[in-house]
Amino acid sequence: MNVARYDSCARSSLLAIAYGRIRRRLILELTDSYIICIFDDIRVKGSNVMRREVLLRSIVMLTQLPVCVYGRQGDEIERYEIISRNTNESEHTLVQKINEKLQTEDFVTMEYDEILPVRIYGIRGTEYNYILGPFAYGSIDSEEIKIYMRRRKIEDFPQVQIRESLLAANLVLNALADHGADLLESCMEENEEIHMSSLIGEELRQNDAFQSNHTQADENVLYRYIEQGDAEYLKKNYDFLYLNHPVILEDPHKNEEYMAVIGISLASRAAIKGGLTSKEAFLVNDIYLKKLSACKGIKEIYNLVKEAHIYCAVQVRKKRQSGMTNQYVERCKKLIISKRLEPIELDELAKETGVSKEYLSRLFKQYEGIPLVEYILNIKIDTACNMLRYSDRQVNEIADYLSFGSLSYFSRIFKKKMGMSPRQYRREIYDSLGSERI
């Protein structure tokens, strides 16, 4: 079988599996033995060059991770990438350093610089060195990072998850080198050590500064009063119920702003549990977050959060006094929140609530003022907003986590609800919060 035919067969075999909705799962399950199995199926025997080409092309197609093959003297031999990008002088220098390290080490990982969440791997093979990357393992979509890259004439990087990149490196290391290893396991152990060190360091820092955090029990007590609508008790005892928290950021004002965002959001959630509709609670949430942006001091932030908590409790009390709640609707709302990361079927929702789908839909429209499907989408989009704000997950990952079915559907619903795309929303959040993430 000639190289072209062999290459075509191999790509067809892998792409047939990769297409559809199982791409991520396939990447997580790829092993060297699986690749060998594919090679055996297409009856490729003996050619190391052909085997290397198919393996590297397959990795690039499945992960978008660029791969470059170097000789022992640092001369480039082959390059595999989906989209060609120009490399600058600093990248050349970085690759040279990696090749130098590979003279004595089997596996090297280096950060692109101190700013960008970009990484490069180096692997010492039996005959050649293999450079995987550079690739972005975090978000590079913020305006600040884009400006940073433009000023330094740095072209965009492919987005690859750390786990996928390590599995790809595993394949190269075990298939094209004399030494095998489990890079994923070793890096996870290393990350666990780093996380543990960070946790202990932060605990000691808070202890030295006489700072303490509140407990889950403290939090439950405060938000239970909001859920029960007991505004009078909150007014009299708020200072006693106040949730202590440490100063995590160097800027105390920014620290209190972050904590206030969490406190106001949790209060609106408690109000929904207490009987407010999602539309009412989220409107209260938005109003107070707008007020928060105008606060000029820590004391002002404290008073605003106190006001928001008491206001939510007052609204719950009014709703309960009006009798405008329904046990089936409230049970259904709690189920939706608990299942927000899953595909939610109306039939299953009605079954768990204890009524028919048609009756539940009528009740929901009557008591919530919006259709049941719209409420489900509101909860999912609200969760997506939190993920975009507080995590560095890519937009397509968030769509997958929330079981939207496709990125285009998620983006369409998000824009309809929020008036902008998910990427625009994240960019606005970054712009409003400043440059802490960079």
C-alpha positions as CSV (number, residue, x, y, z in Angstrom):
1,M,0.0,0.0,0.0
2,N,1.5,3.4,-1.0
3,V,1.9,6.3,1.5
4,A,-1.0,8.4,0.1
5,R,-3.4,5.4,0.2
6,Y,-2.2,4.5,3.7
7,D,-2.5,8.1,4.9
8,S,-6.1,8.4,3.5
9,C,-7.2,5.1,5.1
10,A,-5.9,6.0,8.5
11,R,-7.5,9.5,8.4
12,S,-10.8,8.0,7.2
13,S,-10.7,5.4,10.0
14,L,-10.1,8.0,12.7
15,L,-12.3,10.7,11.4
16,A,-15.2,8.3,11.0
17,I,-15.0,7.8,14.8
18,A,-14.2,11.4,15.6
19,Y,-17.2,13.0,13.9
20,G,-20.5,13.3,15.7
21,R,-20.8,14.0,19.4
22,I,-18.1,11.7,20.7
23,R,-15.0,13.7,19.9
24,R,-14.1,14.5,23.5
25,R,-14.8,11.0,24.7
26,L,-12.6,9.6,22.0
27,I,-9.7,11.9,22.9
28,L,-9.9,10.8,26.5
29,E,-9.9,7.1,25.6
30,L,-7.1,7.1,23.0
31,T,-4.2,4.9,24.0
32,D,-1.1,3.6,22.2
33,S,-2.6,0.2,21.9
34,Y,-5.7,1.7,20.2
35,I,-3.5,3.3,17.5
36,I,-1.6,0.1,17.1
37,C,-4.9,-1.7,16.6
38,I,-5.8,0.8,13.8
39,F,-2.5,0.2,12.2
40,D,-3.0,-3.5,12.2
41,D,-6.4,-3.2,10.7
42,I,-5.1,-1.4,7.6
43,R,-2.1,-3.8,7.5
44,V,0.7,-1.4,7.7
45,K,3.9,-3.3,8.5
46,G,7.4,-2.1,9.2
47,S,7.6,1.5,7.9
48,N,8.5,3.8,10.8
49,V,8.2,6.9,8.6
50,M,4.6,6.0,7.6
51,R,3.7,5.1,11.1
52,R,5.0,8.4,12.4
53,E,3.2,10.4,9.8
54,V,-0.2,8.8,10.4
55,L,0.2,9.1,14.2
56,L,1.2,12.7,14.1
57,R,-1.4,13.7,11.5
58,S,-4.1,11.9,13.5
59,I,-3.1,13.7,16.7
60,V,-3.3,17.1,14.9
61,M,-6.7,16.3,13.3
62,L,-8.2,15.1,16.5
63,T,-6.8,17.7,18.9
64,Q,-5.7,20.7,16.7
65,L,-2.4,20.4,18.6
66,P,0.5,21.4,16.2
67,V,3.4,19.0,16.1
68,C,6.9,19.6,14.8
69,V,9.7,17.1,14.3
70,Y,13.3,18.1,14.9
71,G,16.6,16.4,14.4
72,R,19.0,16.0,17.3
73,Q,20.9,19.1,16.2
74,G,17.7,21.3,16.3
75,D,17.0,21.3,12.6
76,E,13.3,21.2,11.6
77,I,12.4,18.1,9.6
78,E,8.5,18.0,9.5
79,R,5.6,20.1,10.6
80,Y,2.0,19.1,11.1
81,E,-0.7,21.7,11.8
82,I,-4.3,22.4,10.7
83,I,-3.8,26.2,10.3
84,S,-0.4,27.5,9.5
85,R,0.9,30.3,11.8
86,N,4.0,32.4,11.6
87,T,6.4,32.0,14.6
88,N,8.3,35.0,16.0
89,E,11.8,35.2,17.4
90,S,10.8,34.4,21.0
91,E,9.1,31.2,19.9
92,H,12.2,30.1,18.0
93,T,14.3,30.8,21.1
94,L,11.9,28.8,23.3
95,V,12.0,25.8,20.9
96,Q,15.8,26.0,20.9
97,K,15.8,25.8,24.8
98,I,13.4,22.9,24.7
99,N,15.6,21.0,22.2
100,E,18.6,21.7,24.4
101,K,16.8,20.3,27.5
102,L,15.8,17.2,25.5
103,Q,19.5,16.2,25.2
104,T,19.3,15.1,28.9
105,E,15.5,14.9,29.5
106,D,12.7,12.7,28.0
107,F,9.9,15.2,28.5
108,V,9.9,19.0,28.8
109,T,7.1,21.4,29.4
110,M,7.6,25.2,29.2
111,E,5.2,28.2,29.5
112,Y,5.2,30.6,26.5
113,D,5.7,33.6,28.8
114,E,4.5,34.9,32.2
115,I,1.3,36.4,30.8
116,L,-0.3,34.1,28.3
117,P,-1.9,30.7,29.3
118,V,0.1,29.0,26.5
119,R,2.3,26.0,26.8
120,I,4.7,23.9,24.7
121,Y,5.8,20.3,25.2
122,G,9.0,18.7,24.1
123,I,9.4,14.9,23.8
124,R,12.7,13.0,23.1
125,G,11.9,10.2,20.7
126,T,14.0,7.2,19.5
127,E,15.3,9.1,16.5
128,Y,13.9,12.7,16.7
129,N,12.6,15.3,19.1
130,Y,8.9,16.2,18.9
131,I,7.6,19.6,19.8
132,L,3.9,19.8,20.6
133,G,2.4,23.3,20.6
134,P,2.4,26.1,21.3
135,F,-1.3,25.8,22.4
136,A,-3.6,27.8,24.6
137,Y,-4.9,25.9,27.6
138,G,-6.8,28.9,29.0
139,S,-8.9,31.8,27.6
140,I,-7.0,34.3,25.3
141,D,-10.2,36.1,24.3
142,S,-10.1,39.1,26.6
143,E,-9.4,42.5,25.1
144,E,-6.3,42.9,27.3
145,I,-4.7,39.7,26.1
146,K,-5.6,40.5,22.5
147,I,-3.9,43.9,22.8
148,Y,-0.8,42.2,24.4
149,M,-0.6,39.8,21.5
150,R,-1.0,42.4,18.8
151,R,1.7,44.6,20.3
152,R,4.2,41.7,20.3
153,K,2.9,40.4,16.9
154,I,1.9,37.1,18.3
155,E,-0.5,35.1,16.2
156,D,-3.5,33.2,17.7
157,F,-2.9,29.8,19.2
158,P,-5.1,26.7,18.9
159,Q,-7.2,26.0,22.0
160,V,-6.4,22.6,23.5
161,Q,-7.4,21.3,27.0
162,I,-4.6,20.2,29.2
163,R,-6.0,16.7,29.5
164,E,-6.1,16.3,25.7
165,S,-2.6,17.7,25.3
166,L,-1.2,15.3,27.8
167,L,-2.9,12.3,26.2
168,A,-1.5,13.3,22.8
169,A,2.0,13.6,24.4
170,N,1.4,10.2,25.9
171,L,0.8,8.7,22.5
172,V,4.0,10.2,21.1
173,L,6.1,9.2,24.1
174,N,4.8,5.6,24.1
175,A,4.7,5.1,20.3
176,L,7.8,6.9,19.1
177,A,10.2,6.7,22.0
178,D,12.0,3.8,23.7
179,H,10.7,4.9,27.1
180,G,7.0,4.7,28.1
181,A,5.3,6.9,30.7
182,D,1.9,8.1,32.0
183,L,2.3,11.8,31.7
184,L,-1.3,12.5,32.7
185,E,-1.0,10.6,36.0
186,S,2.3,12.2,36.8
187,C,1.2,15.7,36.0
188,M,-2.0,15.2,38.0
189,E,0.1,14.1,40.9
190,E,2.3,17.2,40.5
191,N,-0.8,19.4,40.2
192,E,-2.2,17.9,43.4
193,E,1.1,18.8,45.2
194,I,0.9,22.3,43.8
195,H,-2.8,22.6,44.9
196,M,-2.0,21.3,48.4
197,S,0.9,23.7,48.7
198,S,-1.4,26.6,47.7
199,L,-4.1,25.5,50.1
200,I,-1.7,25.2,53.0
201,G,0.0,28.5,52.1
202,E,-3.4,30.3,52.0
203,E,-4.5,28.8,55.2
204,L,-1.3,29.9,57.0
205,R,-1.6,33.4,55.4
206,Q,-5.2,33.8,56.7
207,N,-4.2,32.5,60.1
208,D,-1.3,34.9,60.4
209,A,-3.5,37.8,59.4
210,F,-6.2,36.8,61.9
211,Q,-8.7,36.2,59.1
212,S,-11.4,33.6,59.1
213,N,-13.9,32.3,56.7
214,H,-17.5,31.5,57.4
215,T,-18.9,27.9,57.5
216,Q,-21.6,26.3,55.4
217,A,-23.8,26.2,58.5
218,D,-23.4,30.0,58.9
219,E,-24.4,30.5,55.3
220,N,-27.4,28.2,55.5
221,V,-28.7,30.1,58.6
222,L,-28.5,33.5,56.8
223,Y,-30.1,32.4,53.5
224,R,-32.8,30.4,55.3
225,Y,-34.1,33.6,56.8
226,I,-34.3,35.1,53.3
227,E,-36.0,31.9,52.0
228,Q,-38.6,32.1,54.9
229,G,-39.2,35.8,54.3
230,D,-38.2,36.8,57.8
231,A,-37.2,40.4,57.0
232,E,-37.7,41.6,60.6
233,Y,-35.3,39.2,62.1
234,L,-32.7,40.1,59.5
235,K,-33.1,43.8,60.2
236,K,-32.5,43.3,63.9
237,N,-29.7,40.7,63.7
238,Y,-27.9,41.2,60.4
239,D,-24.6,42.2,62.0
240,F,-24.7,39.0,64.0
241,L,-25.5,36.9,60.9
242,Y,-22.9,38.6,58.7
243,L,-20.7,36.1,56.9
244,N,-17.0,36.6,57.7
245,H,-14.6,36.1,54.8
246,P,-10.9,36.6,54.3
247,V,-9.2,39.3,52.1
248,I,-8.0,37.2,49.2
249,L,-7.0,40.0,46.8
250,E,-4.5,42.7,47.3
251,D,-7.1,45.3,46.6
252,P,-9.6,45.2,49.6
253,H,-12.3,47.1,47.7
254,K,-12.2,44.7,44.8
255,N,-12.2,41.8,47.3
256,E,-15.4,43.1,48.8
257,E,-17.0,43.6,45.4
258,Y,-16.4,40.0,44.5
259,M,-17.8,38.8,47.8
260,A,-20.8,41.1,47.3
261,V,-21.6,39.6,43.9
262,I,-21.7,36.2,45.4
263,G,-23.8,37.3,48.4
264,I,-26.4,39.1,46.2
265,S,-26.6,36.1,43.8
266,L,-27.1,33.6,46.6
267,A,-29.8,35.9,48.1
268,S,-31.7,35.9,44.8
269,R,-31.5,32.0,44.7
270,A,-32.8,31.8,48.2
271,A,-35.7,34.1,47.2
272,I,-36.6,31.8,44.3
273,K,-36.7,28.9,46.8
274,G,-38.9,31.0,49.0
275,G,-41.5,31.6,46.3
276,L,-40.3,34.4,44.0
277,T,-40.4,33.8,40.3
278,S,-37.1,33.5,38.5
279,K,-37.9,36.6,36.6
280,E,-38.6,38.6,39.8
281,A,-35.5,37.3,41.6
282,F,-33.1,37.8,38.7
283,L,-34.4,41.3,38.2
284,V,-33.6,42.1,41.9
285,N,-30.2,40.5,41.3
286,D,-29.5,42.7,38.3
287,I,-30.7,45.9,40.0
288,Y,-28.4,45.4,43.0
289,L,-25.4,44.4,40.9
290,K,-25.8,47.7,39.0
291,K,-25.9,49.5,42.3
292,L,-22.8,47.7,43.4
293,S,-20.8,49.1,40.5
294,A,-21.4,52.6,41.8
295,C,-20.2,51.9,45.4
296,K,-17.2,53.9,46.4
297,G,-16.2,52.3,49.7
298,I,-16.2,49.1,51.6
299,K,-18.8,50.3,54.1
300,E,-21.1,51.3,51.2
301,I,-20.7,47.8,49.8
302,Y,-21.6,46.2,53.1
303,N,-24.7,48.4,53.4
304,L,-25.8,47.5,49.9
305,V,-25.5,43.8,50.4
306,K,-27.5,44.1,53.7
307,E,-30.2,46.0,51.8
308,A,-30.3,43.4,49.1
309,H,-30.7,40.6,51.6
310,I,-33.5,42.3,53.5
311,Y,-35.2,43.4,50.3
312,C,-35.2,39.7,49.0
313,A,-36.7,38.6,52.3
314,V,-39.4,41.3,52.1
315,Q,-40.4,40.2,48.6
316,V,-40.6,36.5,49.7
317,R,-42.9,37.5,52.6
318,K,-45.2,39.5,50.3
319,K,-45.4,36.7,47.9
320,R,-46.3,34.2,50.6
321,Q,-48.9,36.5,52.1
322,S,-50.5,36.9,48.7
323,G,-50.8,33.1,48.4
324,M,-49.3,33.1,44.9
325,T,-47.3,29.9,45.2
326,N,-48.0,26.4,44.2
327,Q,-46.4,23.2,45.7
328,Y,-46.0,21.5,42.3
329,V,-44.4,24.6,40.7
330,E,-42.0,25.0,43.6
331,R,-41.0,21.4,43.5
332,C,-40.5,21.6,39.8
333,K,-38.3,24.7,40.2
334,K,-36.1,22.9,42.7
335,L,-35.8,19.9,40.3
336,I,-34.8,22.2,37.4
337,I,-32.0,23.9,39.4
338,S,-30.6,20.5,40.6
339,K,-30.7,19.2,37.0
340,R,-29.5,22.3,35.2
341,L,-26.3,20.6,33.9
342,E,-28.4,17.7,32.4
343,P,-30.7,17.4,29.4
344,I,-34.1,18.2,31.0
345,E,-37.1,16.3,29.5
346,L,-40.6,17.7,30.3
347,D,-42.1,14.3,30.6
348,E,-39.5,13.2,33.2
349,L,-39.9,16.5,35.1
350,A,-43.6,16.1,35.3
351,K,-43.3,12.5,36.5
352,E,-40.9,13.5,39.3
353,T,-43.2,16.4,40.2
354,G,-46.2,14.2,40.4
355,V,-48.5,15.7,37.8
356,S,-49.0,15.4,34.0
357,K,-46.9,17.4,31.6
358,E,-49.8,19.4,30.3
359,Y,-51.1,20.3,33.8
360,L,-47.5,21.3,35.0
361,S,-47.1,23.5,32.0
362,R,-50.4,25.3,32.7
363,L,-49.5,25.7,36.4
364,F,-46.1,27.1,35.6
365,K,-47.5,29.6,33.1
366,Q,-50.1,30.7,35.7
367,Y,-47.7,31.1,38.7
368,E,-44.4,32.1,37.1
369,G,-45.7,34.1,34.2
370,I,-43.5,32.4,31.7
371,P,-43.6,29.0,29.9
372,L,-41.8,26.1,31.6
373,V,-39.3,25.7,28.7
374,E,-38.3,29.4,29.0
375,Y,-37.8,29.0,32.8
376,I,-35.4,26.0,32.1
377,L,-33.5,28.1,29.6
378,N,-33.3,31.0,32.0
379,I,-31.7,28.8,34.7
380,K,-29.2,27.3,32.2
381,I,-28.2,30.7,30.8
382,D,-27.8,32.1,34.3
383,T,-25.5,29.2,35.1
384,A,-23.6,29.8,31.8
385,C,-23.1,33.5,32.8
386,N,-21.5,32.3,36.1
387,M,-19.2,29.9,34.2
388,L,-18.2,32.7,31.8
389,R,-17.6,35.1,34.7
390,Y,-15.8,32.8,37.2
391,S,-14.1,30.1,35.1
392,D,-11.8,29.9,32.1
393,R,-13.8,27.2,30.3
394,Q,-14.2,27.7,26.6
395,V,-17.6,28.6,25.2
396,N,-18.0,25.2,23.5
397,E,-17.2,23.4,26.8
398,I,-19.8,25.4,28.7
399,A,-22.4,24.6,26.0
400,D,-21.5,20.9,26.4
401,Y,-21.6,21.0,30.3
402,L,-25.1,22.5,30.1
403,S,-26.3,19.9,27.6
404,F,-27.4,22.4,24.9
405,G,-26.7,19.9,22.1
406,S,-24.7,22.2,19.9
407,L,-22.6,25.4,20.2
408,S,-24.7,27.2,17.7
409,Y,-28.0,26.6,19.6
410,F,-26.3,27.7,22.9
411,S,-25.0,30.9,21.3
412,R,-28.4,31.7,19.7
413,I,-30.3,31.2,23.0
414,F,-27.6,33.1,25.0
415,K,-27.8,36.1,22.6
416,K,-31.6,36.1,22.7
417,K,-31.5,36.2,26.6
418,M,-28.5,38.4,27.2
419,G,-28.5,40.6,24.1
420,M,-24.9,39.6,23.2
421,S,-22.8,36.5,22.4
422,P,-21.1,34.5,25.1
423,R,-17.7,35.8,24.0
424,Q,-18.9,39.4,24.1
425,Y,-20.4,38.8,27.6
426,R,-17.1,37.4,28.9
427,R,-15.2,40.3,27.3
428,E,-17.5,42.9,29.0
429,I,-17.0,41.1,32.3
430,Y,-13.2,41.2,31.9
431,D,-13.3,44.9,30.9
432,S,-15.5,45.8,34.0
433,L,-13.3,43.8,36.4
434,G,-10.0,45.1,35.2
435,S,-6.9,43.0,34.4
436,E,-6.6,40.7,37.5
437,R,-6.8,37.6,35.2
438,I,-3.8,38.6,33.2
